[in-house]
């Protein structure tokens, strides 16, 4: 099924409903929740998924597992999706929080085949086997670290969401402490207790996450400079430490010559 609203087919007696959807650039799916669990795969572009607990950046050709009944918002940056909406009792192993995962070739091809199914596809034969195999393949995926947590406290959450929207290397712990009318030491202690990270470590990770969508249209050198790194090599080293792969993996073709340091 393609470009079909979930609400029109959610009642269908199938544990797995595959739906492919094309979105205009910059489209935002505002806060909503699904009764079913969702496997959201971006065949193209970058997705940013927000929940009350965190932000997950989904690089091209990766996917995010969204638990059933989880309120979330998705920003689509040049995205064509292939989703599976799955009855919760069919996936008792589903993670309790959003999880970004890799999509290897077999899983990708199964997804592409499944979105051509009719809504009442046969449970026997090829289509039923593909639907079952999709769940086995998803269960094998390991989490990727493309996320940051959001504090539960409203004032800290506001600071974090504003920073994610516009990362600024000039922001310091002292600046954030002043905005919450706390001493720097007290603020840092409170922030760490809510997120598990110091504010400085959190901001560094948030800047690196912001690099993923920027790399769609800019070179490694340009993105690193925009995010406050002194050289492409310094940016590449920080990005690779955080995510286990260099930023050149996500760089635009026009920026692929951005500096051999980024490879």
BADO-820195 format. One record per residue (C-alpha): residue in three letters; y, x, z; residue number from 0. Coordinates in steps of 0.25 Angstrom, whole numbers. Example, Ala and Ser with C-alpha at 12.3 -4.5 7.8 and 13.67 -1.06 7.14 Angstrom:
   type      yy      xx      zz   seq
    ALA     -18      49      31     0
    SER      -4      55      29     1
//
This chain:
   type      yy      xx      zz   seq
    UNK       0       0       0     0
    UNK      14       5      -3     1
    UNK      27       1       2     2
    UNK      21     -11      10     3
    UNK      27     -14      23     4
    UNK      17     -13      34     5
    UNK      21     -26      40     6
    UNK      15     -33      27     7
    UNK       2     -27      29     8
    UNK       0     -23      44     9
    UNK      -9     -35      46    10
    UNK     -19     -31      36    11
    UNK     -33     -28      42    12
    UNK     -33     -13      39    13
    UNK     -33      -2      49    14
    UNK     -25       7      39    15
    UNK     -14       2      31    16
    UNK      -9      12      21    17
    UNK       5      10      16    18
    UNK      14      19       7    19
    UNK      29      18       8    20
    UNK      40      25       0    21
    UNK      54      26       7    22
    UNK      68      29       2    23
    UNK      74      42       7    24
    UNK      79      42      21    25
    UNK      72      29      24    26
    UNK      71      25      39    27
    UNK      60      16      45    28
    UNK      67      12      57    29
    UNK      60      10      71    30
    UNK      47       2      69    31
    UNK      33       2      74    32
    UNK      20      -1      67    33
    UNK       8      -9      74    34
    UNK      -1       1      66    35
    UNK      -2      16      68    36
    UNK       5      23      56    37
    UNK       1      36      48    38
    UNK      14      39      41    39
    UNK      13      49      29    40
    UNK      25      54      22    41
    UNK      20      57       8    42
    UNK      34      63       5    43
    UNK      46      66      13    44
    UNK      49      67      28    45
    UNK      48      57      39    46
    UNK      54      57      53    47
    UNK      47      47      63    48
    UNK      54      44      76    49
    UNK      48      37      88    50
    UNK      54      36     102    51
    UNK      46      48     106    52
    UNK      49      58      94    53
    UNK      52      61      80    54
    UNK      41      65      70    55
    UNK      45      72      57    56
    UNK      35      70      46    57
    UNK      35      81      35    58
    UNK      31      78      21    59
    UNK      16      75      19    60
    UNK      14      73      34    61
    UNK      12      60      42    62
    UNK      15      54      55    63
    UNK       6      46      64    64
    UNK      13      34      70    65
    UNK       7      27      82    66
    UNK       6      12      81    67
    UNK      17       4      87    68
    UNK      26      17      88    69
    UNK      41      14      85    70
    UNK      46      24      75    71
    UNK      56      27      64    72
    UNK      54      34      52    73
    UNK      64      42      43    74
    UNK      59      44      29    75
    UNK      64      56      21    76
    UNK      59      54       7    77
    UNK      46      48      12    78
    UNK      35      41       5    79
    UNK      25      37      16    80
    UNK      10      34      16    81
    UNK       7      26      29    82
    UNK      -6      21      36    83
    UNK      -4      10      46    84
    UNK     -16      10      55    85
    UNK     -21       0      65    86
    UNK     -20       7      79    87
    UNK     -35       4      83    88
    UNK     -39      12      70    89
    UNK     -33      25      75    90
    UNK     -35      26      90    91
    UNK     -32      41      89    92
    UNK     -18      39      83    93
    UNK      -8      47      90    94
    UNK       1      41     101    95
    UNK      14      47      95    96
    UNK      18      50      81    97
    UNK      11      62      75    98
    UNK      15      70      62    99
    UNK       2      75      54   100
    UNK      -1      82      42   101
    UNK      -7      75      30   102
    UNK     -17      83      22   103
    UNK     -21      80       8   104
    UNK     -33      71      11   105
    UNK     -25      62      20   106
    UNK     -13      62      10   107
    UNK     -22      57      -1   108
    UNK     -29      46       8   109
    UNK     -15      41      11   110
    UNK     -11      41      -3   111
    UNK     -23      33      -7   112
    UNK     -22      23       5   113
    UNK      -8      18       1   114
    UNK     -14      13     -12   115
    UNK     -23       3      -4   116
    UNK     -21     -11      -4   117
    UNK     -17     -18       9   118
    UNK     -31     -24      11   119
    UNK     -39     -12       6   120
    UNK     -54     -12       7   121
    UNK     -59      -6      20   122
    UNK     -72      -2      12   123
    UNK     -73       9       1   124
    UNK     -62      19      -2   125
    UNK     -50      12       4   126
    UNK     -56      10      18   127
    UNK     -62      24      18   128
    UNK     -48      30      15   129
    UNK     -42      22      26   130
    UNK     -52      27      36   131
    UNK     -51      41      31   132
    UNK     -36      41      33   133
    UNK     -38      38      48   134
    UNK     -48      50      49   135
    UNK     -38      59      42   136
    UNK     -26      55      50   137
    UNK     -34      57      63   138
    UNK     -37      72      59   139
    UNK     -22      75      58   140
    UNK     -15      85      68   141
    UNK      -1      82      73   142
    UNK      10      90      67   143
    UNK      22      94      76   144
    UNK      34      87      68   145
    UNK      40      80      79   146
    UNK      49      80      92   147
    UNK      49      71     104   148
    UNK      60      62     108   149
    UNK      64      61     123   150
    UNK      62      47     129   151
    UNK      76      48     136   152
    UNK      86      41     127   153
    UNK      97      51     128   154
    UNK      88      63     125   155
    UNK      81      55     113   156
    UNK      95      53     108   157
    UNK      98      67     108   158
    UNK      85      71     101   159
    UNK      86      60      90   160
    UNK     100      64      87   161
    UNK      96      78      86   162
    UNK      84      75      77   163
    UNK      94      67      68   164
    UNK     103      79      67   165
    UNK      97      92      72   166
    UNK     108     102      77   167
    UNK     105     116      81   168
    UNK     118     117      89   169
    UNK     113     106      99   170
    UNK     110     113     112   171
    UNK     103     108     125   172
    UNK     117     109     131   173
    UNK     122      99     121   174
    UNK     111      89     123   175
    UNK     112      91     139   176
    UNK     127      87     138   177
    UNK     124      75     130   178
    UNK     115      70     141   179
    UNK     124      74     152   180
    UNK     114      83     158   181
    UNK     113      98     161   182
    UNK     107     107     151   183
    UNK      95     110     160   184
    UNK      93      96     164   185
    UNK      93      91     150   186
    UNK      84     101     145   187
    UNK      74      98     156   188
    UNK      75      83     153   189
    UNK      73      85     138   190
    UNK      61      94     140   191
    UNK      55      84     149   192
    UNK      56      73     139   193
    UNK      52      81     126   194
    UNK      44      93     131   195
    UNK      54     102     124   196
    UNK      67     108     127   197
    UNK      79     102     120   198
    UNK      80     115     112   199
    UNK      66     115     107   200
    UNK      66     100     104   201
    UNK      79     102      95   202
    UNK      72     114      88   203
    UNK      60     106      85   204
    UNK      69      94      80   205
    UNK      77     103      71   206
    UNK      64     108      65   207
    UNK      59      94      63   208
    UNK      73      91      56   209
    UNK      69     102      46   210
    UNK      58      94      40   211
    UNK      66      83      33   212
    UNK      77      93      29   213
    UNK      67     102      22   214
    UNK      64      91      12   215
    UNK      78      94       5   216
    UNK      82     108      11   217
    UNK      76     122      11   218
    UNK      70     129      23   219
    UNK      83     138      24   220
    UNK      92     126      23   221
    UNK      85     118      34   222
    UNK      83     129      43   223
    UNK      98     132      42   224
    UNK     102     118      44   225
    UNK      94     118      57   226
    UNK     100     130      63   227
    UNK      90     141      59   228
    UNK      95     155      56   229
    UNK      85     157      44   230
    UNK      74     150      36   231
    UNK      64     159      44   232
    UNK      69     155      57   233
    UNK      68     140      53   234
    UNK      54     142      47   235
    UNK      49     149      59   236
    UNK      54     138      69   237
    UNK      49     127      60   238
    UNK      35     133      58   239
    UNK      34     135      73   240
    UNK      37     120      76   241
    UNK      29     114      65   242
    UNK      18     124      60   243
    UNK      23     125      46   244
    UNK      36     131      39   245
    UNK      47     122      34   246
    UNK      45     127      20   247
    UNK      33     117      20   248
    UNK      43     106      20   249
    UNK      54     112      12   250
    UNK      59     105       0   251
    UNK      56     112     -14   252
    UNK      70     115     -16   253
    UNK      70     122      -3   254
    UNK      57     129      -5   255
    UNK      64     142      -8   256
    UNK      72     141       4   257
    UNK      68     154      10   258
    UNK      54     160      10   259
    UNK      56     161      25   260
    UNK      53     146      26   261
    UNK      39     147      20   262
//
